[in-house]
Amino acid sequence: MKVERTEIADLLVLEPKVFGDARGFFFESYHRKAFMQATGLDVEFVQDNHSRSSKNVLRGLHYQIRQPQGKLVRVTAGEIWDVAVDLRRGSQSYGRWAASTLSAETPRMLWVPAGFAHGFLVLSECAEVQYKTTDYYAPEHERTLLWNDPALAIHWPLAGEPAVQPTMSDKDRRGTLLASAETYA
């Protein structure tokens, strides 16, 4: 497994080894020992999630203030622009974001540690996203950071001239500004 560090040290892009031939391909999307050897992290995943979304759907930026979730994100159909924002106040990268394009054409995955808000924008006609989490979904602890907070200045690659507005839930549209968001100590 190949590991690429992003601008935020704890946020990692992982690329498993792919075995391919004329029949197609095979790769291990998750192997606990290989993950631990590559990242130095020994995490336990307790839940798998799967979403399907259309072009220009923006989901996020979500986090849980209690029961924070680490996430291992991959795309099994289509392409997304995956974003994570560091909400750990003690971190040198607090309030900064990093992004990576993930697609079904490559086996790249994004490791989003607990303490980050996470979201994505669908770039293809549709996309299916699967991710493992290190804690269970707890809706009473879920928070949403505002996707277009000027303080974050996330450059979402929205298609169209002029740029179209993303399709999103009311919850995501009403997210909280970083300046007033609950964050991690």
N, C-alpha and C positions, 0 to 999 in steps of 0.2 A: 504494500500500500504506500502510495506516494502522498506526502503531506506538504501543502503549500500554506505558508502563513500569510494572512491578510495584513492590512495596515493596523489592525488591532490584534495584538499578539495571541490572545486566547481564542480568536475566531479563526477556524481552520477550514481549508478546502482539501478534501480527501479524494484521492483517485485510486480505486482498487485496480488490481491487475486483471486485464481482460484476456480471455482465451478465445480466439476467433478463428474460423476457417470458412469454407464455402457453405457449410450448413447454417452458420450464424455465429453466435457468441455465447459465452458463459462467464460470469464473475460472481464472486461472493459479495453481496451488497453489505453484509455485516458479518464480521468474524471477531468475536470478543478479544481473543489473544492478539490478532493482527492489529485491531484498533488500539489496544493497550500498548503494544510495542511501538506503533507508529506515533502515537500522541502522548504517551506517558500517562494516560488517563484510564482509570478503572471505573467505568460507569455501569450502572444497571438500568436497562431500559424496561419500563413497565407497561407501556402503551404504544400501539401503532395507530397512526391516523392516515387517512387517505382523502384527498379532496379533488374535485374536478371543477374547473372554472373556464370561462370563455375569455376571449381576447379582451385586454384592457381591464379585466377584473383585478382589483387591488384588495388583498386581504391583509389586515394588520394595521398598525404595528401592535401585536399582542404580547402580553406578559402576565404572569401571575405574581402578585406581591407576596403571597404566602404560597408554599408549595411550588417554588420556582422550578421551571422545567428546562433542562438541557435538551436540545433537539438535534437529531441527525436527519438532515433533509435531503431528499433526492427526487428527481423528476422521472416518471415512467412513461409519460406521453407529453409531447410539446416542449415548450421552453418558457422559463420564467426569469425574472430579475429578482434575486433573493437578497433581502436587506436585513441587517441586524444593527441595533443601537445599544451601546453599552450604557446600562443604567446603574452601575455599581459606583456609588459616590466616592469610594476610596481608590478607584482605579485611575491610572494616568490617562486612560482613554474615555473617561466619563463624558457622556453626551456626544460622543463621536459615533459615526456609522461607517459601515463597510458593506459592500455588495459584491455579488458574484452571479454571473449568468449560469444557470443550470438547465440542462436539456436531456431529453431521452437519447439524443445522439451520442452523448458522452456519459460515462459512469460517474462523473464528478458529484460529490456530495458536500454539503456545508455543515460543519459542526458549530452549533450555536450554544454556548455555555449558558447555564442558569445565570440570571442577572441581566439578560439582554431582552429587549423588545424585538420581535421578529415579524416580518411581513414579506409579501411578494406581489409582483405585478406580472400578469400573464402576457407574454410577448407573441405567442403563436395563436392560431385560431381557437385552440383550447389547450389545456394542460392538466395533467394529473400529477399531483404532488403527494408523496408519501413521506412521513417522518415518524421517527421513534422518539419517545419522550422519557425523561428520567423520573418524572412524577406524574401523577394522575391529573386529569383535567378537573379543575375546581372553579366552576363559574362564579362562585361568590368572591373569589380572590382575583379574578381576571380583570385586567386593566387594559386600556387602549391608549397608546400614544398617538397624537395627531400626525397623520401621514405627511402633511405639508407644513408642519411647524417651521416658520422662517428661521428659528434658532438652529434647527437641524440642517436645513438647506439640502435635503435629499434631492438628488437629480433623477427623478423617476423618468425613464425613457418612454413616455407616452407617445403613441403613434398618431400621426395626422398633422396637418397644417391648417390652422394653428393646432397646437396640442389639444387633444380631446381630454375631457375629464374622465377619470376612471369610474368604472362601475363598482360600487361598494355598498356594504350594509350601512344602515343608519348608525349603528354602534360605532363602526369604523369612521364614518363621516364626522361624528361628534367626539372624536378622541381628545385627549388632554394635551395641552402644551407641556413641553419638558419642564419649563419653569415652575409649573404647579403640579406636576405629576408625582405620585408616590414612587419612590425609587428605593434601591437597596443600600443598606449601610455599608 
